[in-house]
Every structure is written in C-alpha cells, then in structure tokens.
C-alpha cells in the first residue's frame, strides 16, 4: 500500500505547490471587500434590502429576549441566576412605569436604580435565594440609599425574610418584597392593575 505524507500547514511554507502567507491573505480580503462594495454600489436596492433584514433580525432578537424576560413567572425566577434576576426586575419596573437601570457589579449595595419620570430615586437590592434573606441585605441597601441619594430603598427576593431583617427594615423604612409581593407586582404589571400608592407612577 502506498504511503501518503501529510505536511503540516505553515503560512510561510509551500502547501501542495501553493505559497500562502499572511500578507497575501490580507490582500485577498481587501480585494474581496472592494468587489463586494462595488457590487452593492451597482445594486443599491439589494444593499438596502440586506441591511434592513440584518437590522430587523438584530432588533427582533433583542425584542424576543425582552419578551421572554417579561413573561418570566416565579417558577422561572427560581431557576435564574442573580444577574438574570436583576434583569427581570429591571423589566418589571419599566413595565410599572419607571426608568430602571442596572448598576455595575458590587456597586455599593444596589443592583437596580429606579427613578420616576418626574424625579425621585429608589435603590433596589435583588436577592434570588433558596433560603430566607437576612440582615446583611437590608444593611447594604441602607448604605446604597445614602450613596445614591435615594428617597426609597427596596429589597426584593423570591423567598422570604428573617425576623431580624424585617425589624431592621421597619426601623429604617426599607420596603421588603417577599415571594408573595413579587408575584403580586408581576401580575400587576402584566394586567395593569392599580398599584400601591407608594409605587404608583406620578
């Protein structure tokens, strides 16, 4: 049986009689780009059609992701990671009529900053847990309220809170959203129910 030798590819060596290097590769890409641009210049409607299709696909993907997050119920939230839970809360507050933005990681105790359109800032600490939320989360959001010059603070969880956390929150006027409150607010956003006065957009 004849033996076949396979040479390793090397950009500076010959492969099957063809010499190829990175400089030639760049030249080839430049020529290809010029040909493509020239083709689209001669066919502007085709260019516009493809460009519109690409933009449609891009924005449709973003919309699809947002819709999936918006429809996430409590069972889906239980399966989320911390970052996805924060994004879900951002969408929730947007649906409730607020501007909401995520903060960078480990940013002074706030995960979401919520603002009314006529002013007034609320800091939100998000805790996607499998156990009751303790004292530390309330302490962190109290610090965040001072740092961000906020008028309200909320700790939101898919579980419940310890008695210590509830006492500290009551003392410092921190609002706590436990599992039942979170479900209620999600349903309120989906069904456009009347919201509690403290959260009603002005």
Residue pairs with C-beta under 8 A, 6 or more apart in sequence:
7 13
7 15
9 15
11 20
11 21
11 22
11 25
12 21
13 19
40 46
40 47
41 47
66 91
69 84
69 87
69 88
69 91
70 91
70 95
72 80
72 88
73 186
74 158
74 179
74 182
74 183
74 186
77 85
77 88
77 128
77 158
77 182
78 128
78 130
78 158
80 88
80 128
81 128
82 126
82 128
84 128
85 126
85 128
85 158
86 102
86 111
86 112
86 126
87 102
89 100
89 111
89 112
89 124
89 126
89 156
90 100
90 101
90 102
90 112
91 100
92 185
92 186
92 189
93 100
93 112
93 114
93 124
94 100
95 189
95 190
96 185
96 188
96 189
96 195
96 199
96 201
97 117
97 201
98 114
98 115
98 116
98 117
98 201
99 114
99 115
99 116
99 117
100 112
100 113
100 114
100 115
101 112
101 113
102 111
102 112
103 110
103 111
103 112
103 113
108 143
108 144
108 147
108 148
109 123
109 125
109 140
109 141
109 142
109 143
109 144
109 147
110 123
110 124
110 125
110 141
110 144
110 147
110 148
110 150
111 124
111 125
111 126
112 123
112 124
112 126
113 121
113 122
113 123
113 124
113 148
113 150
114 121
114 122
114 123
114 124
114 154
115 121
115 122
116 201
116 202
117 201
117 202
118 202
120 151
120 152
120 202
121 148
121 149
121 150
121 151
121 152
122 150
122 151
122 152
122 153
122 154
123 141
123 144
123 145
123 148
123 150
123 152
123 153
123 154
124 141
124 153
124 154
124 155
124 156
125 137
125 140
125 141
125 144
125 153
125 154
125 155
125 156
126 156
126 157
127 133
127 137
127 155
127 156
127 157
127 158
127 159
128 157
128 158
129 157
129 158
129 159
130 159
131 159
132 159
132 160
132 161
132 162
132 165
133 155
133 157
133 159
133 160
133 161
133 162
133 165
134 161
134 162
134 164
134 165
135 162
135 164
135 165
135 168
137 155
137 157
137 165
138 155
138 165
138 168
138 169
138 172
138 174
138 176
139 168
141 153
141 154
141 155
141 174
142 153
142 172
142 174
144 150
144 153
145 152
145 153
145 174
152 175
152 198
153 172
153 173
153 174
153 175
154 174
154 175
154 176
154 177
155 161
155 165
155 169
155 174
155 175
155 176
155 177
156 177
156 182
157 177
157 178
157 179
157 182
158 179
158 182
159 178
159 179
160 178
160 179
161 169
161 176
161 178
165 176
166 176
168 174
169 175
169 176
175 198
177 185
185 199
187 193
188 194
188 195
194 200
195 201
